[in-house]
Amino acid sequence: MKYIGIIISLFIFASSAFAQDGPVIYKDKTEVDFEAVDVEGELRKPPGQVIMNRSNAVFNPLLPPRLHFNEEMMQSINDVK
């Protein structure tokens, strides 16, 4: 019985932790000023040539390309009739 009272009190106190005072209102516009920021350091480049030219990928077509669809068009006209 003692443990049940402890568990219930934990749930009551935990639920009050999630309560908010009201809806959160955000500003319409946020301005950030970077003029006062000074960045110090040195420019470093990677050693050697890291970026290589990419070769074009070559894919084998799964279906042979057809240049004329005359037979299929005639067959579809006959199917509609």
Rosetta constraint file for C-alpha pairs under 8 A:
AtomPair CA 1 CA 5 HARMONIC 6.55 0.50
AtomPair CA 2 CA 6 HARMONIC 6.51 0.50
AtomPair CA 3 CA 7 HARMONIC 6.20 0.50
AtomPair CA 4 CA 8 HARMONIC 6.16 0.50
AtomPair CA 5 CA 9 HARMONIC 6.15 0.50
AtomPair CA 6 CA 10 HARMONIC 6.19 0.50
AtomPair CA 7 CA 11 HARMONIC 6.39 0.50
AtomPair CA 8 CA 12 HARMONIC 6.34 0.50
AtomPair CA 9 CA 13 HARMONIC 6.23 0.50
AtomPair CA 10 CA 14 HARMONIC 5.92 0.50
AtomPair CA 11 CA 15 HARMONIC 6.05 0.50
AtomPair CA 12 CA 16 HARMONIC 6.61 0.50
AtomPair CA 13 CA 17 HARMONIC 6.71 0.50
AtomPair CA 14 CA 18 HARMONIC 7.23 0.50
AtomPair CA 15 CA 19 HARMONIC 7.12 0.50
AtomPair CA 46 CA 50 HARMONIC 7.13 0.50
AtomPair CA 69 CA 73 HARMONIC 6.12 0.50
AtomPair CA 70 CA 74 HARMONIC 6.20 0.50
AtomPair CA 71 CA 75 HARMONIC 6.17 0.50
AtomPair CA 72 CA 76 HARMONIC 6.17 0.50
AtomPair CA 73 CA 77 HARMONIC 6.29 0.50
AtomPair CA 74 CA 78 HARMONIC 6.27 0.50
AtomPair CA 75 CA 79 HARMONIC 6.18 0.50
AtomPair CA 76 CA 80 HARMONIC 6.32 0.50
AtomPair CA 77 CA 81 HARMONIC 6.48 0.50
